[in-house]
Amino acid sequence: MFIIKRERYKPFLYCLIFLLVCLMLPWPVWADALASSYRFENNLAAGIMGIPGLWALAQGANGAGLTGQGQVIAVADAGLDGGAWESLHPDLKDRLVGVKDFSGDGWADPNGHGTHIAGSIVGTGARSQGAVKGIAPGAGLYFQATYNAKDDTLHIPSVYELLLDAYHAPGQPRIHVNSWGASFSDGIYDWDTYSMDKFVWEHPDMVVLKSAGNGYKTAKPFVSSPGAAKNAITVGSTEGARGVDAGSDNPDQVAGFSSRGTFDGRIKPEVLAPGTWILSTRKTRPDPARDNYIGMYNQFYGYMSGTSMSTALTAGSLALLRQYLQQKGHSPSAAQLKALLIFGARRLPGVAAVDQGFGRVDVEQSLIALEKGDARSLDGQGLKTGEKVTYTFTGNGKPFKAVLAYTDYPKTPGIGKDLVNDLDLKITGPGGKEVYWGNGYIDGDRLNNTEEIIVSDTKMGETYTIEVIGQQVVKGPQPFALVYGTLPYHGTIREVKDNTLTFTNGDVFKLDAGVGVRVVGGDAPLKNAGLKDIPAGAEVYLVFDADGKVRHLDALYTTVTSKVQSKEGNNQLIIFDGTRWTLADGAGIFVGGNEIKWSELPIEAEVKMTVNPVTARVWRVDVQGLPDHSPYIPLPISDREVRQAIESSRNTGKVVLAAGGGNETGEDKPVTLAIGAAMAAELYRNGRPVELKLPGLSVEIPAAEFGRIGQSEQGAQLQMRVAWQSVGEQSLPGTDPLMYLRPVGKLVEVRPAIVWPDGSQLAVSQSKNPVKVTVTSPIGATAGLNIRKIGAYRFNEMTRQWEFINSDYNPDTGKSVFTVDRFGKFAVLEASRTFNDITGHWAKPNIEIMAARHVVRGVTPETFGPNEMVTRGQFTVMLVRTLGLPEDPAAARFSDMPQDYWCAGAVGAGVKMGLVAGYSNGAFGPNDPITREQMAAMLVRAIRLNSNRVIPDSAPRLGLFADENTIAPWARTSVSIIVQEGLMRGRGENVFAPKALTTRAEAATVMVRLLEYRENNR
């Protein structure tokens, strides 16, 4: 629980420190004259792609940044918000230029997908004061709705017709977004793919984007159709930087779900963009049962993950690039925009090319190379077979990149290779000694119509020759686009001193006088900025002159201003809006320019954080206002009382520390139990668990947790703050939107913290060792409730949903006992869940009980499938969940079951506890149906588990069933026992049917009987 290290101060200095902190604040803050202004900069994905640099680019006659003005993006998706102009989300209302309803029954969004995508592209941020906005908030949106509610499918015409409708739509969209896909021909050049290629061949100024799909870890890992189209830009996903889970904390990692590759081995997707926990617009009228949000930010914005989100972000980026080129007087082709996008893409370190394509989108790198560097972007003349075009460049000692892209002639599916017209990209070094071919092939790439060459270290002053060669042009002449030039350098600044830049990777650049400097804080440039204005942690892009010296730099950073809600570990802040921010190594915390320690940063302090836009790491925290009160309170439990409790633990087996007040009076008053940190060492040496008792709640902490308190915490308090909340009988949101969760009594919030006398504190949200929590519901709280449907739940503050813990509720004592390693809000809830296909079914009550206990789930959200057969894997999962056993995938050592298999954890637990066993050939057969006699054998092992009652292997009773001779010898005793104990019965008159398969309804019923048995035989 407690891991921070702090220097040891003398107690009488604490008050002086607190006063000094106050005095270090700027006077307006100290005098409370600064109005609170909380701005949540949540455009993390935009920062990763370098978008703020384009938003702040002084470009064109109006001098405004690039916002997509003058561009219209067409989106083909399920639907948009509520399907009515007058009630459209405020962020989208002024952006929509037209709608085409292909569905035939209106253009409402069934699950939030289309609304989220639209907001990522053109959302204005109207409901967030611009903090949560799309990549191209000045662009227009043309929406093509395709979802038909009656048959629950997408009504998509031919791809050609879909694109043609968009091409002639209001505003003449020239960027088309497709975040849908056919699942029947992944990675194959099918007719939809042909249709897409044909359209772009005939309309070369239309950029078509397609999401790669989310099936990489399934049986269909290739990009979804028509993502294999040669002339489309197919987009995959990287992780984001929000840090919610292991799949959203590293933008340099390809997201595990992101599909990749084609059947013939072409490079797909071409580019990646952030795709996990993307924040964007939410439907104005949510439908929890159908919406696909994985988390809620507030009523206007929500989170989604997937390559669809990445595709939307990339489309917005292309709108900014297209606006830039048009303002420069160009009419860019789709191929030119593709080449320019790939020129700036960042290669992910340590990731195979087959997984990342040409890299992650970084449009700042594309634009700064054109605007301030030596890069050239051009649409080339058409080539025939044997023809070539030659360009030259002079090396400056820096890396050089060239990208060739062209719109290929459509290929008839099933006939010949996918590439029809074959152009090659070739670079020849000085004296012909170095030869580079596109995509690293020898003598040319015969698969792809996009090629890239990077010369990592050009020779200063030497001439290099670029050739675009018509290797084989069947349908020509073949136009092409080429972007080439010196690659900008990019990295995170650690220090700026005089005229020297030091980066976090150790690279150092000394700048000459006259170097151009542009500093962008958030999405606005700083006026008259110089090197002194570049903060540590900024993402810096350098471009070079002909001599390899820095010519110009862009420095991007963002700021977040909010209040500190809590601190986790020694480097994570949770701020007022619930988002988590991680401090970079070497980050500083300052009050009025004076650095303080992490442990001295007070909870509820108002802070301004300086954040790197690409990594989302915090590099500087400036305290702008202190909390108006100190949480340090007089000790309610003295050291003497703690030592007495330690002495008593020799008889009771645990140290019991209690505090009065709070919920016993019926009032929702918070209670704080506090002890001196100096007692932690004695509690640790005692070795017995410590139970902190409050009215209606006890928290039992292993002694090992107190061993994490060091000498630096002496003089502080260890506090356990508990608050209760009454919510009436309202339904609370759960992970299953069709499950009704009703509170049993009050919700309880448990927040441990280390608190110092100066008011600084460290919230402790996690423990290294399991902590046992017991919540006691008041007498009468369960009146009218089904006690078998009661369970313990924890509130996930990111998804805003209550997550099931267990169903260990004792109706005799009113106690619900559960084990956690994370603190927060807990509740004892009654769950109600039913299904459309069990109305009138004999097992309906039992199915609803086990569904409420999260033991069984439906085959679809609305149906249970009571008469479907149960497999060995499914029954094992039910059994382990009913018994409340912890899952253990490592113990499932079977030839047909990898450790990440869906039921491996339950099977491992079952094997470990002797409930199940595999076949003699080393397999388990998780998908084999389970017979009734097999089920009987497993149930006997279950009733013997942890039971004081002796159940002998008595001889089977004869005459129980007419078909007893058909029961396998190994199962006869188990069948006899389980029938006598009442867990199983016969089928029909005097028949057990041992070889018959078990239905889902029967399995749910025997689980209820197993619960009854264990309750009556504790």
Buried (B, 14 or more C-beta within 10 A) or exposed (E): BBBBEBEEBEEEEBEEBBEBBEEBBBEEBBEEEBEEEBBBBBBBBBBBBBBBBBBBBEBBEEEBBBBBBBBBBBBBBBBBBBBEEEEBBBBBBBBBBBBBBBBEBBBBBBBBBBBBBBBBBBBBBBBBEBBBBBBBBBBBBBBBBBBBBEEEEBBBBEBBEBBBBBBEBEBBBBBBBBBBBBEEBBBBBBBBBBBBBBBBBBBBBBBBBBBBBBBBEEEBBBBBBBBBBBBBBBBBBBBBBBBBEEBBBBBBBBBEBBBBBBBBEBBBBBBBBBBBBBBBBBBBEBEBEEBBBBBBBBEBBBBBBBBBBBBBBBBBBBBBBBBBBBBEEBEBBBBBBBBBBBBBBBBBEEBEBEBBBBBBBBBBBBBBBBBBBBBBBBBBEBBEBEBEBEBEBBBBBBBBBBBBBBBBBBBEBEEEEBBBBBBBBBBBBBEEEBEBBBBEBEEBBEBBBBBBBBBEEBBEEBEBBBEBBBBBBBEBBBBBBBBBBBBBBBBBBBEBEEEEBBBBEEEEBEBEEEBEBBBBBBBEBBEEBEBEBBBBBBBBBBBBBEEBBBBBBBBBBBBBBBBBBBBBBEBBBBBBBBBBBBBBEEBBBBBBEEEBEBBBBBBBBBBBBBBBBBBBBBBBBBBBBBBEEBBBEEBBBEEEBBBEBBEEBEEEEBBBBBBEBBBEEEEEEBBBBBBBBBBBBBBBEBEBBBBBBBBBBBBBBBBBBBBBBBEBBBBBBBBBBBBBEEEEEEBBBBBBBBBBBBBBBBBBBBBBBBBBBBBBBBBBBBBEBBBBBBBBBBEEBBEEBBBBBBBBBBBBBBBBBBEBBBBBBBEEEBBBBBBBEEBBBBBBBBBBBBBEBBEEBEBBBBBBBBBBBBBBBBEEEEEBBBEBBBBBBBBBBBBBBBBEBEBBBEBBBBEBBEEEBEBBBBBBBBBBBEBBEBEEEEEBBBEBBBBBBBBBBBBBBBBBBEEEEEBEEEEBBEEBBEBBEEBBEEBBBBBBBBBBBEBBEBBEEEBBBBEBBBBBBBBBBBBBBBBEBBEEEE
